[in-house]
């Protein structure tokens, strides 16, 4: 899937905030995905405007992650999981 500027689905996804985590429910595909704090930031940046690089910068800033730590694979894995659960728009 193309994750150049991922966008979360606006219809068919129910979002439930449960403190530090978020539960996403795709009513069409009957899937559920629980997001931890890191995945929640990625999800919130899935607005069709932010790139993986933008997500990386935000995560590094939020969690003080050193520049020599590769987090791009983790971001792509999170986006892949969201996509597989039907939470992102198909581009």
FIKOL-951420 format. One line per field, with one value per residue (C-alpha): residue number from 1; chain; y, x, z; residue in three letters. Coordinates in pm, 1 decimal. Example, Ala and Ser with C-alpha at 12.3 -4.5 7.8 and 13.67 -1.06 7.14 Angstrom:
2
n = 1_2
chain = A_A
v = -450.0_-106.0
u = 1230.0_1367.0
w = 780.0_714.0
res = ALA_SER
# end
This chain:
91
n = 1_2_3_4_5_6_7_8_9_10_11_12_13_14_15_16_17_18_19_20_21_22_23_24_25_26_27_28_29_30_31_32_33_34_35_36_37_38_39_40_41_42_43_44_45_46_47_48_49_50_51_52_53_54_55_56_57_58_59_60_61_62_63_64_65_66_67_68_69_70_71_72_73_74_75_76_77_78_79_80_81_82_83_84_85_86_87_88_89_90_91
chain = A_A_A_A_A_A_A_A_A_A_A_A_A_A_A_A_A_A_A_A_A_A_A_A_A_A_A_A_A_A_A_A_A_A_A_A_A_A_A_A_A_A_A_A_A_A_A_A_A_A_A_A_A_A_A_A_A_A_A_A_A_A_A_A_A_A_A_A_A_A_A_A_A_A_A_A_A_A_A_A_A_A_A_A_A_A_A_A_A_A_A
v = 0.0_355.0_531.4_859.2_1059.9_809.5_910.0_753.6_650.8_909.1_674.4_336.9_371.9_425.2_576.4_518.3_695.5_487.3_700.5_646.3_407.3_432.4_158.0_173.7_-29.8_-73.1_-145.8_-253.8_-512.5_-593.1_-539.9_-383.0_-232.8_-98.9_179.2_248.7_601.3_574.3_427.4_689.8_967.6_795.6_755.7_1120.7_1220.7_1007.2_1306.4_1290.5_1577.9_1418.5_1192.8_914.8_1168.5_1401.1_1113.8_1027.4_1386.6_1403.2_1074.8_1175.3_1505.8_1352.2_1067.0_1214.5_934.0_967.0_1034.0_712.7_498.1_373.6_411.8_425.2_47.3_73.2_350.0_146.6_-161.4_43.9_184.5_-165.6_-297.9_-7.2_-69.4_-444.2_-370.9_-138.8_178.6_375.3_505.1_317.5_541.0
u = 0.0_108.5_168.9_299.2_29.1_-202.7_-557.1_-784.2_-1132.9_-1394.1_-1693.5_-1745.7_-1479.6_-1588.7_-1326.7_-1340.6_-1092.9_-1005.7_-740.0_-393.3_-524.3_-779.0_-1004.6_-1088.5_-1380.7_-1443.6_-1815.4_-1804.2_-1530.7_-1609.0_-1249.6_-1110.2_-769.0_-636.2_-380.5_-115.5_19.1_266.2_14.8_-236.9_-1.1_48.9_-329.3_-390.9_-140.3_-320.2_-504.4_-385.0_-145.1_135.2_408.1_595.8_875.6_632.9_524.0_884.9_963.1_658.6_743.0_1107.2_996.7_729.0_941.5_1293.7_1406.3_1771.0_1837.7_2039.4_1736.1_1543.3_1170.7_1049.1_994.6_776.6_570.6_523.3_428.3_166.5_28.5_20.0_-175.6_-421.1_-462.0_-515.3_-788.9_-958.8_-893.1_-720.3_-850.6_-731.1_-515.7
w = 0.0_-64.9_264.2_120.6_302.3_473.5_558.7_818.4_714.3_798.6_768.7_926.6_1197.1_1555.0_1784.4_2159.1_2384.8_2690.0_2855.3_2717.0_2453.6_2174.2_2041.1_1670.3_1540.7_1169.4_1150.9_785.0_826.0_1189.4_1302.0_1617.7_1676.1_2007.5_1977.7_2238.1_2284.7_1997.1_1751.9_1860.1_1750.1_1415.7_1378.1_1457.4_1188.4_927.0_784.9_424.4_487.8_691.2_558.3_734.0_780.7_959.9_1183.0_1256.8_1357.4_1585.6_1757.9_1806.4_1957.7_2180.2_2315.0_2282.7_2049.8_1940.5_1572.3_1537.7_1630.6_1327.4_1388.4_1027.0_1018.6_1329.4_1168.1_848.7_1054.7_1240.5_913.7_765.3_1063.8_1040.0_668.5_713.8_968.6_717.2_915.6_636.4_305.0_-1.5_-221.9
res = UNK_UNK_UNK_UNK_UNK_UNK_UNK_UNK_UNK_UNK_UNK_UNK_UNK_UNK_UNK_UNK_UNK_UNK_UNK_UNK_UNK_UNK_UNK_UNK_UNK_UNK_UNK_UNK_UNK_UNK_UNK_UNK_UNK_UNK_UNK_UNK_UNK_UNK_UNK_UNK_UNK_UNK_UNK_UNK_UNK_UNK_UNK_UNK_UNK_UNK_UNK_UNK_UNK_UNK_UNK_UNK_UNK_UNK_UNK_UNK_UNK_UNK_UNK_UNK_UNK_UNK_UNK_UNK_UNK_UNK_UNK_UNK_UNK_UNK_UNK_UNK_UNK_UNK_UNK_UNK_UNK_UNK_UNK_UNK_UNK_UNK_UNK_UNK_UNK_UNK_UNK
# end
